[in-house]
Structures are given as C-alpha cells and as structure tokens.
Amino acid sequence: MSEKLTGALQENLLRLLTFSVGASQLIRSSVEPELFSSQLYRDIVKRVYDFLDQFKAPPGAHLPDLLEDILSADGKEAELCGRLIESVVNEPEPPNENYVLSQLEGFVRRQRLTVALIR
C-alpha cells in the first residue's frame, strides 16, 4: 500500500520535470510515475521521462508536443490535459526548487518508513 503524490506537489514536480535540468534528473531517479494520483498525470510523467531518457534534457516548451495525441482528442481527458499543461507551461514564477525537493524528500522518507513497517 503506497501513498500517492497529491495536489500542489504533483504540479510542482511536473513543472520541475518540464523545465529544470538538475531537478528533472533527480525526480526521474526517485519518483515512479505510479506515485502520481491520476492516470493523466502518470501518462504525462511517463512521456516526460521518455523525453529525459532520450535527450538528457527536460522538454520545456515541447511538453505540448509530447501530448499532442491527448490534446487533439475530444473529451474530458483532452480538456483536463490542456488545463494542466497550460498551468505548467504558463505559470510565470517557477516553483522554489529547494522547497519542492524538500517536500519530495519528506514524501520519499514516509514511503520508505511505510514499506519498512509493512515488512
């Protein structure tokens, strides 16, 4: 039983994955896509991870290109994806990288403790 990432932490992690060279690799190595709370987030993160693995750099402004098939579809998922991408790409202020990574560290620590208790 594992806790899922939720709320602002997910969005901030996605923003760092999209734009931060240093943080993206750290997040890539420590956060499995399955820890994100929704299938849409998991799909986006998997594509970003594939981009990071191939190009060794975050996608930045290419994020919408990675999700073109979802964004061009009809339906609720396309609408949700569009809003999420808009909030990630168009946010004027980048998140405080140190703060977000400290929140991630706390999450990972809780996960490890939970796993240790279960064992």
Steps between C-alpha positions, in 0.01 A plus 500: 500500500670819389403858547443705184634844424224754511414862443758770456794262540401311184466816296825644635683176424360504148617861455850410620503192276403722209743788553777425753809324368634401843175422680353304209771234520468478878122461480536250213721280714287512815131519400316224317210620281267270696534731802306774321135501595329491160547310177537828312794607718655154467472511120654847483784409736580183304531704181717759672721221636534354150602844373753539783644156430535568130620861496657534848315830545152602612241561226428862592277660237475163320269360770185565292671324205545187713129501578363597162297180460325556834451872443354452152246238613147586596374460851565570860855361507610741226343791686665401829834446330475839330431677829782317675751576225390862493558533874841331475627689196343843562571541872710818519699405810694175515450304819764528768713202402649448847158508665342257254793259527481516882129414476588211271768384743243496781261301282770246408601467866137427598476244221813321619377500857165357392670225300731419793204476738310272265803269467 
